[in-house]
Amino acid sequence: MKIFRYIVAICAVALTVLPSCSKVEPKDVVFEEREKTVLLYFASHNNLSMDASANISKIIQGYVPSDGNIVLYCNNFDLSTKQMKDTLPLLVNISRNKKGDVQIDTIYKFPYINSCTKNQMKSVLNITKTICPARHYGLVLWSHGTGWLPVSYYKDHAFTSSSTSSEKVMYSHQRSLFPAPPGGVDPYAHMVKSFGSELGTEMSIFDVQEAIGDTHFDFVAMDACFMGGVEVAYQIKDCCDYFIGSPAEILTDSYPYDTVIEKMFNGDYTGVSRAIYDYYNAQSGDYKSVTIATVKCSELAEVANEAKALFAKYRDGIPSLDVTSVQRYFRYDDHWFYDLKDFLDNLCGASETAALTSTLHNAVIAKYTTGKLINLDINPAKFSGLSTYIPDVEETTLTAYYPKFAWNDDVQMIVPATSSE
């Protein structure tokens, strides 16, 4: 999943602001309670490390609240050489002291551990809450992403130029409806935080949910590809008040952290999505590419109630649905992410989805798209802000996996074989 990133020589950057960074293991100082702590969890010990460096540099040089903590979980990255210095993860706190000066402290240095594990994420969250306590918390997860898919599913089902004939058979019916990238290689792969992991290790959304545990966040933002799906938002809706994510891919520029951090601290979560859109909409060519949405989690249960009624009536029509008519958020043939509302409009008829449209309007409080994602057209009129899976009977692994999600449990899009309607 796209969930996190790293940095290194943060101390070198810190010294240019205030000479407070030092080589420490656990720091024996606990900061006084502040209004809000925002943790940015970077898992970038992968091909995103250079992009992580640029993002963290923007954070360090940007907005710092007077009554809050910006906490970075990251690996050391030498900004001067652009090379990985070592792989020991750090917790770095950026805040203002009583004089109002920006202060950057390395507050915890971990022994090496893979960041894409629920135990490490849980440890980071607990240490952050202990050392940088606050009345409110926010969380940003930064890395590669594969939405709601099972761990390693995309990698195991990818079509590449080196695929064997037997591997090519893994195309399902839906996948065969969309063109594969030329030669099996995505020519735009360098532009997106596409599918990936940290040293081959991935986290499922269930791992993230378990790692969060009973911590409640004002917001959870997933700066990762394909994480803006109803399956993901619904699974963690009780962990946060607001959810921010993209149903499509995110370019490697990521969020414009020099503008969104202030909005995160001020509780302007619709403004976060707007700032992300404004940043990409000001670009040109293929870089003018983004989809982003802010979801009010307390409204998602009503969305599920309306979707449940529709699936109860129209579920049997899913296998014969022309999925090529539904707004999709994947480029080429990775056919697991479609627009939630457009799917149901096509399945049931727009006249049947009026109540769902109303509940989605209440839940998705901000949604923006530039109208494309590189070479994929996105119709703003069909963009609901949330993606979903459209069941494919030939995807037997997903048919068995999908019912594990709280979303499916409540809407019954896929009825498990052992269940009855």
N, C-alpha and C positions, 0 to 999 in steps of 0.2 A: 504494500500500500504506500501511497505517497503520504508519509506522515512526518518526517523530521529532518533536521540538518545540523551541520557542525561548523565550528570555526576554531582557529587556534590562536595564534599570538595575540590574543585579546588583550593581554597585559601590555603589549607594545602600543596598542591603540589607547588603552586606558591611561598610559603615562602622558599622552598628549593632552589629556583632559585634567586628570588629577592623579598624582603619584600615590595611589592607594592599593595597587595590585601587587600581590605577593604570592610566592609559591607556598601553597597551603594544601593540606589534606582537608579534613573537616574543620571549618572555621569555628572557633569557640565563642563567636559573637552572634547573638540573636538580635535582629533589628527590632525597634519598637513597632507596634502595630500601626499600620497605615490604612488608608481608605480602600485602596485596591492594589492587588498584586496581579500582574499579567505575566504568565509563563509562556515563553515561546520555545517549543520543543523541536529542535532541529535534528533530524536523522539524515545526515548527508554524507556518511562514509561510503560514498558511491560516486557516480559520474556527475552529481549535482554539487560537489564540494566547492567549485569555483563560484557557482551561483549563490551558494550559501554565504560565502565570504562577502559578496557584494551586498546581499541583503542585510547581513549583520552590521556591515559598515554603515548602512543607512540608518539602522536602528540606533547605533551608538552616537551618531552625529545628529540625530533628530530630536524629537520632542521627549522631554523628561518631566514627569509630573512633580509637583511640589509635595503631594501627599500620596505617593504611590511607589511601587517597585516594578521595574522591568527586569524580569529574570530570564536569562538565556541559558538553555541547556544545549551544549554544543561541544564539538571537538576543537582542539587547538588548530588554528589555521594561520599561517604567516602571511599577513596581508601585503608585506613588502615583496616577498618572493613568489606569492601565489602557489605555494607548495604546502602539502600536508606536513606539519612538523612532527606530530606524534598522534596517537589515536586515543589518548586518555580524555574521556569526557569531563567537562567542567560545568559548574553552575556559576554564572556570573550575574551579579546584581548591579543594576544601573539605577541610581536614585539621586536625590538632592539632600545634602546635609542641612543642618540647622541654619547655616549661612546662605543657603540657596545655591551652593556650588554643586555642579554635577560630580558625582563620585561613582567610580566603577571598582567593584571588589570581586575578586575570585573568592566565592564563599564555600565552595566544596569541589574537591577533585576526586573523581572516582577511579578505581582501578579499571582496567579495560573490561568493558562488557558491551555486548551488542545492544544498541539502542532500540531495536525493533522487537522488544520482548515486553510482555505485560509486567513482569517483575521489575524490570529496570524503570519503566514508566511509572509504576506505582511508587517505587523508591524515590524517584525524582520529585513526584508530587508531594510525598510526605515530607521530604527534606525541605522543599520550598516553603511549605506551610509552616514548618517549625522555625526556620531561620528568618523568613520574610512574612510574618503573619499579617493578615489584613482582614477587613470586614467583608470584602468582596474579592472574588477571584475571576480571572479570565484565562483562557487557554487557546493557544495557537499551535496547531500540529503541522509541521512542515517536512515534506519529503516527496517521494514518489507515491502514487496512489492507484488503486484498482477498484475503487468503489466498494461494493458489497461482496465482490467475488471471493470465493474461498482462497485461502493461502495457496500460492503457486499455481492457481488455475490458469491464469493467462499464460504464464511461462510454459506450462505443460501443454497448452493448447495453441500456442503461437504457430503461425505459418511463416517460416523464414526460407531464404534461398537455399539453406542447407537441409531443409526438411526431406526426409525419406518419403517414399511413396506411401508407406503405411501411415506415416504421420499426417500426410495430406488428407487421408480419409477422415480425420477428426473434424473436418468441416461439417457443421450441422446444416439442416435445411435452410434456416434463416441466414446463416453465414454465407451460404452459397449464392444468396440473392444480391450480395454486395461485392464489389470488386476488391480483390486483394491488392496490396501495394505492388508497384512494378518490381518484378524480381523478388518479391517477398520482403523487400526492405523499404521502410517508410522514409522517403526523402526529406521529411520535415522533423525527423526524430530529434535533431539537435536543438529544435526550438521549444519543445514541450517537456514538461516534467512527466514523461510518459510512464509506462509500467516499469516498476523496479522494486528494489528492496535495499537493505543494508547487509552487504556481504552474503547475499542469498537468503537472508532471514526476513520474513514478512510478518505483519500482525493482521489478524482479522478484526472486524469491527467489534466482535464479541470480546476480543482481547483488550481493545481500547476501553470498552464499557466496564470490564472487570477491573482494569487498572485504575480507572477513575473512581470506582467504588462509591462511597457515600459523599465524596466531595461534590459540592454543587457550585457550578460556575455561572456567572452572569451571562457569559457567552462562550461558545466553542467555535473556533474558526478553523477550517481545514484547508490549508494552503497546499493543495495536492489535487492531482487529476481525478476526475469522476466521483468525487466524494459528495457532491450535492445531490444525492439520490434520496428518495423518500424512505428507502430501506435503512439508510445510515441515520438520517435525521430522526426517524421514528424510534430507532433502537436506543438513542442516547437522549431522547426528549426529556426524560426525567432527571438528567444530569445537568441541564443548563436551561436558562430562560430563552436564549436566542442561539440559533445555529447559522453559520455562514459558510457557504461552499459553492463550488461550481459543478453543474451536472456534466460538463464537458472537461476537456483538458485545460490546464493552466500553463501558460508559457513560462519559460525558465526565469524571466524577469520577476515572477512572483507578484506579491502584493507590493504596492508603493508604501513601504513602511515609514517613509519620512512624512507621510500624511495620514496614514490610518491609525497609527499608535495613539495619537491624541484623541481621536474619535472613540477608540476602544476604551480609553480611560474615562471619557466623558459620557459614556453610555449611548452614543449616537451610532447604533448598529446599522440602521438604514444608511447612514452616512458612510459607513465603512464600505458597503457595496457600491455606493455612488462614487466614492473616491477611486475604487479599483476600476470601475467602468471608465471614469474620466481619464485615468492614466492611459488605458489602452486605446480609448477612442481618439486620443490625441496622437497616436502613432500612425504610421502609414504602411501600406502594403500588407504583407502577411502578419505583421506585428500588430495590426489593428484587429485583434482577436481576443474576445473574452465573453464568457457567460458567468454571471455571479448573482447570488440571491441571499437575502436575509430572511430567516424563518422564525416566527414566534412559536415556540414549542408548545405552549399551552393550548394552541388551536389545532394541533395535529390530530387529536382524538376525534374531533368533529369531521375532519377530512376522512379519517378511517371509517367513521360511521356511514358517510355517504358512499364511499367506495365499496364498502361491504354490501350495501343494498344493490349497487350496480352489478357487482360480480355475481351475486346470488341469482340475478335475472339473466345476465349475459355471458357468464363464464364459459358456457359450452361453445360460444362462437369464437373463442380465442384461437384455436388451431386453424381456422379457415380465414383469419384476418389477414389482409394484405399489409404486411408490416412495412413495405416500401412506401406506403402513403403516410406513415407516421413520422413526425419530426424526430430525427435521431441526433444523438450527441457524440457519436463515434465517427471517426474517419475510416475509410476503407471498410474492412469486414469484421471488426470487433463488435459484434452486434448485441451487446448486453445493456445498452443505455438508451432509452427512448423517453420522450416527454410524457409525463404522467397524464396530464389533461388531454393532450392530443391523442394518446392511446385510447383513453376512455371515450373521447368524442367519436373516434373511428369505430370503436367496438359497439357503442350503445346508440350513437346518434347525438348530435349536439343538443337536441331538445330534451334529452333524458338527463343531461349532465348539468342542468342549471343550478341545482342545489350544491353539487360538488364544486362548481365554479365559484359560487359564493363563499364556501368554506375555505377554498384555496386562496381566495382574495384576502381573507382574514388571517390566514396562516403565513403566506408569503408576502411580507410587508414591504419588500423591496426586491426588484428583479431588473437586471439590465443585460443587454447583449449588444454587441457591435454588429450583429447580423451575420457573422461568420466566425468560424474557428479555422484559420488558415485556408484549407481547400474545402471546408464543409460549410454549406449555407445553413443559416439558422433563421427561420422566419420569426420575427418579433411577435407577430400575432399568434403564433403557436407556442411561444416560450412561456411556460407556466412557472419556471423557477426550480422545479424538481424533476428529476428523472426517475425512471422505473425500469424494471425488467419486464419483457414480454415473454411469457413461457414458450419454450420450444420443446416439444415432446422428445426430440432427438438428443437434447442435452440432459441425459439421464442423471449425471452427477449433480447438476443444478436443480433438477426436479426434486431430488432427495434433500439437497442442502437448503433450498429457499424456505421451506416451511419452518426452519429454525428461527427465522426473524419474527420479531414482535409484530411488524407490519403485516406479514402474511397470516400470522396467528389471528389478528383482529379483522382482516378483510377477507381472508379465505380466497385469495386469487388462485392459489394452488391448493387443492384439498389433498392432504396426505392419503396414501393408499389405505391406511389403517383407520381413517376417519370417514364419517358420513356427513352429509350436509344437514 
